């Protein structure tokens, strides 16, 4: 059986990169969507509860006004005011918690941007994503290669030469990787 050619390896790497891009972008979108839905649902529940409580307190105060003495009615109004203050503080606390969750989602956006784990919006974005992951995969494959062995003598390449080659290749490919990443982010911003 013949060994796979360079073209076979490149085709497989391209397929893997495309799949990883699609999977990472889809996962990022689904995670952000579910987090936002969760925050909105909890907010709607809290608002609904607050509205029902306010309506009840308003009805209760009106009913007590008709049947209570003025002194007792003053106490009822104070109790209602206290409950409304508690309700306001609960809603304020919930709003702060929702803001904290949004900050955590924003931190996740930074990680997704760093590794381009978002679904591209246009052809230019797809091309940049594929180039980015292709270059990263190439650098990883090169970095994982052990020092070569001379077939005639059977000796390994010196580690110092191997490390110099690794350093040179990583530096040489870092600039294109960062440029392609910035282009991908720019294409993503054009949608917004």
C-alpha positions as CSV (number, residue, x, y, z in Angstrom):
1,X,0.0,0.0,0.0
2,X,1.4,3.4,-1.0
3,X,1.9,6.1,1.5
4,X,-0.4,9.1,1.3
5,X,0.9,12.0,-0.7
6,X,1.2,15.6,0.4
7,X,-2.0,16.4,-1.5
8,X,-3.8,13.7,0.5
9,X,-2.5,15.1,3.8
10,X,-3.5,18.7,2.7
11,X,-7.0,17.5,1.7
12,X,-7.5,15.8,5.0
13,X,-6.1,18.8,6.9
14,X,-8.5,21.1,5.0
15,X,-11.4,18.9,5.8
16,X,-10.5,18.8,9.5
17,X,-10.0,22.6,9.6
18,X,-13.4,23.2,8.0
19,X,-15.1,20.8,10.4
20,X,-13.4,22.4,13.4
21,X,-14.3,25.9,12.2
22,X,-17.9,24.9,11.7
23,X,-18.1,23.0,15.0
24,X,-16.4,25.8,17.0
25,X,-18.5,28.5,15.4
26,X,-21.7,26.6,15.9
27,X,-20.9,25.8,19.5
28,X,-20.1,29.4,20.3
29,X,-23.3,30.7,18.8
30,X,-25.5,28.1,20.6
31,X,-23.8,28.7,23.9
32,X,-24.3,32.5,23.6
33,X,-27.9,32.1,22.5
34,X,-28.8,29.8,25.4
35,X,-27.1,32.1,27.9
36,X,-29.0,35.1,26.6
37,X,-32.3,33.2,26.6
38,X,-31.7,32.1,30.2
39,X,-31.0,35.6,31.3
40,X,-34.1,37.0,29.4
41,X,-36.4,34.2,30.8
42,X,-35.3,34.8,34.4
43,X,-35.7,38.6,33.9
44,X,-39.2,38.1,32.6
45,X,-40.1,35.8,35.5
46,X,-38.8,38.3,38.0
47,X,-40.7,41.2,36.3
48,X,-43.9,39.2,36.2
49,X,-43.6,38.3,39.8
50,X,-43.0,41.9,40.7
51,X,-46.0,43.1,38.7
52,X,-48.3,40.6,40.4
53,X,-47.0,41.6,43.8
54,X,-47.5,45.3,43.1
55,X,-51.0,44.7,41.8
56,X,-51.8,42.7,44.9
57,X,-50.4,45.3,47.3
58,X,-52.4,48.1,45.5
59,X,-55.6,46.1,45.8
60,X,-54.9,45.1,49.4
61,X,-54.2,48.8,50.4
62,X,-57.5,49.9,48.8
63,X,-59.4,47.2,50.5
64,X,-57.8,48.0,53.9
65,X,-58.6,51.7,53.5
66,X,-62.3,50.8,53.4
67,X,-62.3,48.6,56.5
68,X,-59.5,49.9,58.8
69,X,-59.2,52.6,61.3
70,X,-56.9,55.5,60.2
71,X,-54.2,54.3,62.6
72,X,-54.3,50.8,61.3
73,X,-54.4,52.1,57.7
74,X,-51.2,54.0,58.3
75,X,-49.6,50.8,59.5
76,X,-50.9,49.0,56.4
77,X,-49.3,51.7,54.2
78,X,-46.0,51.4,56.0
79,X,-46.0,47.6,55.6
80,X,-46.8,48.0,51.9
81,X,-44.1,50.5,51.5
82,X,-41.6,48.2,53.2
83,X,-42.6,45.3,50.9
84,X,-42.3,47.5,47.9
85,X,-38.8,48.5,49.0
86,X,-37.9,44.9,49.5
87,X,-39.2,44.1,46.0
88,X,-37.2,47.0,44.5
89,X,-34.0,45.8,46.2
90,X,-34.6,42.3,44.9
91,X,-35.1,43.6,41.4
92,X,-32.0,45.7,41.7
93,X,-29.9,42.7,42.9
94,X,-31.3,40.7,40.0
95,X,-30.3,43.4,37.6
96,X,-26.7,43.4,39.0
97,X,-26.5,39.6,38.7
98,X,-27.7,39.8,35.1
99,X,-25.0,42.4,34.3
100,X,-22.4,40.1,35.9
101,X,-23.6,37.3,33.7
102,X,-23.4,39.5,30.6
103,X,-19.8,40.3,31.6
104,X,-19.0,36.6,31.8
105,X,-20.5,36.2,28.3
106,X,-18.3,39.0,27.1
107,X,-15.2,37.2,28.5
108,X,-16.3,34.2,26.5
109,X,-16.5,36.4,23.4
110,X,-12.8,37.3,23.9
111,X,-11.8,33.6,23.9
112,X,-14.0,33.0,20.8
113,X,-12.3,35.9,19.0
114,X,-8.8,34.9,20.0
115,X,-9.3,31.4,18.5
116,X,-11.8,32.4,15.8
117,X,-14.5,30.1,17.4
118,X,-17.4,31.9,15.7
119,X,-19.3,31.1,12.6
120,X,-18.1,33.3,9.7
121,X,-20.8,35.5,8.1
122,X,-19.5,35.7,4.5
123,X,-17.2,34.1,2.0
124,X,-14.2,36.3,3.0
125,X,-14.7,35.2,6.7
126,X,-14.8,31.5,5.6
127,X,-11.6,31.9,3.6
128,X,-9.9,33.6,6.5
129,X,-11.1,31.0,9.0
130,X,-9.8,28.2,6.8
131,X,-6.5,29.9,6.2
132,X,-6.1,30.5,9.9
133,X,-6.8,27.0,10.9
134,X,-4.8,25.6,8.0
135,X,-1.7,27.6,9.1
136,X,-2.1,26.7,12.7
137,X,-2.5,23.1,11.8
138,X,0.6,23.2,9.6
139,X,2.6,24.9,12.4
140,X,1.4,22.2,14.9
141,X,2.3,19.4,12.5
142,X,5.8,20.8,11.9
143,X,6.2,21.4,15.6
144,X,5.3,17.8,16.4
145,X,7.9,16.4,14.0
146,X,10.9,14.9,15.8
147,X,14.4,15.7,14.6
148,X,15.2,14.0,11.4
149,X,17.4,10.9,11.2
150,X,20.1,10.6,8.6
151,X,19.4,7.3,6.7
152,X,23.1,6.7,5.9
153,X,24.6,7.2,9.3
154,X,21.5,6.6,11.4
155,X,22.2,9.6,13.6
156,X,19.7,12.2,14.6
157,X,19.9,15.8,13.7
158,X,21.3,17.8,16.6
159,X,18.7,19.2,19.0
160,X,20.1,22.7,18.7
161,X,19.5,22.7,14.9
162,X,16.1,21.2,15.3
163,X,15.1,23.9,17.9
164,X,16.5,26.7,15.7
165,X,14.4,25.4,12.8
166,X,11.3,25.2,15.0
167,X,11.9,28.7,16.3
168,X,12.4,30.0,12.8
169,X,9.2,28.3,11.4
170,X,7.1,29.4,14.3
171,X,8.2,33.0,14.0
172,X,7.9,32.9,10.2
173,X,4.3,31.6,10.4
174,X,3.2,33.7,13.4
175,X,2.9,36.9,11.3
176,X,0.6,35.4,8.6
177,X,-1.5,33.6,11.3
178,X,-2.0,36.9,13.1
179,X,-2.8,38.8,9.9
180,X,-5.3,36.2,8.8
181,X,-6.9,36.2,12.2
182,X,-7.2,40.0,12.1
183,X,-8.8,39.8,8.6
184,X,-11.3,37.2,9.9
185,X,-12.3,39.5,12.8
186,X,-12.6,42.5,10.4
187,X,-14.9,40.4,8.1
188,X,-17.0,39.5,11.1
189,X,-17.3,43.2,12.1
190,X,-18.4,44.2,8.6
191,X,-21.6,42.2,9.2
192,X,-22.4,44.3,12.3
